[in-house]
Amino acid sequence: MLKSVAIGLGLVASGALVAAACSSSGSDDDDGSVNRPGRPPGPSANAPAASGPGIVFAMSKVFLGDATRDLVQTSDAWQDFGFDIDEATWAEGDEAHCTPQEFWPADMVHPDGPNGEDNSFGRNILPIIGSLAPTPSENITRSISEGQVTFMLVLPNLGPEADQSEVQANLLTGARRLFNGQGPGTVFDSDGGIALDDAGLPIVCPNCEPPNFDGNDDWPVAHESTVGGDVNNPGTVFQGSYVTGGTFVARASGIVTLRIPMPGVTLELNVRGAVITGEVVDFDTNPRIINGNLGGFMATEDVIETFKAAASAQLPPVCGPVSLLLKPVRQASDTLLEGPQDPEKECDAISIGLGFEALPVKVGDVAD
């Protein structure tokens, strides 16, 4: 029996497909590039079809790049999350990369993590978010622990074996787990300000039910993550998935929307060419995913629209300051939406890397 299974999932959405999986996400041809550091391995020969009991994992912690997996704040935490999506290392210099926008210095966006990880979101965008909503990783992890949101990996035929083919998998977004169906909402104090708990954090969902993460929690499914509100028809499925040497891999060819709650607003991140990795520990006895990792890239203009939408959702709406944020967002562009890195082209995408841990749950009903 396999006691630890490393999982690498390429997320594939049902719509908005990116042509040829957007080659800026890295080549996975048979030239051995898939086995280089920072990328998942290729499939094992003659691996049997998966026939395990299956499992559903819900992310219990999410690390956005501002903090380590122990939630210790550090400016270089971003280096541990994401993947080498551009096949170009900073050691090769400017000649190997696209040209940054807004005359931004290349050494501010192109440096990699220790295994070539590309994560300009963590390096450059997250500090902007942190200046508006401090400790974002702690905030989203707290939201999960209170039952406000999660992301569920549904693996109906996964088993403990080290080598498997034809693994079924999909992704669902968890909606709020509400007591007695009561509607959620931000709590305001008597002066009209957002009420805070004892830790000084906003009370966003007083009617949410915290999960036990013992495998028996029914977690409602967000309608937006399904097709037509059918929980058996997820909007995001994993195709071509396999397990090789304990590593589960699938290729990305579409857009995956990650809804990241922040105090008073939710950021929608449209990730392309996404890849997830993680280790499934004690599959038969105490299953959980540790050392989870997600990497991909986002269209710069998508991120711009996300910031605009977040600003307009604030009460009162943010007006002047949001314009000041758009320039540094564009300056964070470090890769291309289509084609390999090219110094003759201006960067129009932003790499992203996130970390996570996950615990077993049950898929609940689709929420309104």
CORUR-V485179 format. One record per backbone hydrogen bond with DSSP energy under -0.5 kcal/mol. NH is the residue of the N-H (numbers start at 1). CO is the residue of the C=O. Records with the same first field share a line. If there is no record, write none. Layout:
NH = CO ; CO
This chain:
5 = 280
6 = 4 ; 246
7 = 278
8 = 248
9 = 276
10 = 8
11 = 9 ; 274
12 = 237
14 = 235
18 = 253
21 = 18
22 = 19
25 = 22
26 = 23
32 = 29
34 = 29
35 = 32
36 = 33
39 = 36
47 = 44
50 = 165
52 = 157
54 = 158
55 = 155
57 = 153
58 = 359
59 = 151
60 = 357
61 = 357
63 = 355
64 = 62
68 = 72
71 = 68
73 = 71
74 = 66
77 = 74
78 = 65
79 = 76
80 = 77
81 = 78
83 = 118
84 = 38
85 = 83
92 = 89
93 = 90
96 = 93
97 = 94
99 = 345
101 = 330
103 = 100
104 = 101
108 = 105
109 = 106
110 = 106
113 = 117
116 = 113
118 = 83
119 = 117
121 = 351
123 = 119
124 = 120
125 = 120 ; 121
126 = 121
128 = 125
129 = 125
130 = 126
131 = 127
132 = 128 ; 129
133 = 129
139 = 135
140 = 136
141 = 137
142 = 138
143 = 139
144 = 140
145 = 141
146 = 142
147 = 144
148 = 143
149 = 143
150 = 174
152 = 172
153 = 57
154 = 152 ; 170
155 = 55 ; 153
157 = 168
158 = 155
164 = 243
165 = 48
166 = 241
167 = 241
169 = 238
170 = 154
171 = 236
172 = 152
174 = 150
175 = 220
177 = 147
178 = 176
179 = 207
181 = 178
182 = 179
185 = 204
187 = 203
189 = 193
192 = 189
195 = 187
197 = 201
200 = 197
203 = 195
204 = 202
206 = 185
208 = 205
209 = 177
210 = 208
215 = 360
219 = 217 ; 362
220 = 218
221 = 365
222 = 173
225 = 222
226 = 223
227 = 230 ; 233
228 = 226
230 = 227
231 = 229
233 = 230
235 = 225
236 = 171 ; 225
237 = 12
238 = 169
239 = 237
242 = 249
243 = 164
244 = 247
246 = 162
247 = 244
248 = 6 ; 246
249 = 242
251 = 239
254 = 11
255 = 15
256 = 271
258 = 256 ; 269
259 = 257
260 = 258 ; 267
261 = 259
262 = 265
265 = 262
267 = 260
269 = 258 ; 267
270 = 268
271 = 256 ; 269
272 = 297
273 = 254
275 = 295
276 = 9
277 = 293
278 = 7
279 = 290
280 = 5 ; 278
281 = 279 ; 288
282 = 3
285 = 282
286 = 282
288 = 281
289 = 358
290 = 279 ; 288
292 = 356
293 = 277
294 = 354
295 = 275
296 = 352
297 = 272
298 = 350
300 = 348
302 = 299
303 = 299
304 = 300
305 = 301
306 = 302
307 = 303
308 = 304
309 = 305
310 = 306
311 = 307
312 = 308
313 = 309
314 = 310 ; 311
316 = 314
318 = 311
322 = 319
323 = 319 ; 320
324 = 320 ; 321
325 = 321 ; 322
326 = 322
327 = 323
328 = 324
329 = 325
330 = 326
331 = 327
332 = 328 ; 329
333 = 330
334 = 349
335 = 349
343 = 95
345 = 342
347 = 99
348 = 335
349 = 335
350 = 298
352 = 296
354 = 294
355 = 63
356 = 292
357 = 61
358 = 289
359 = 58
360 = 287
361 = 56
362 = 217
364 = 219
367 = 221
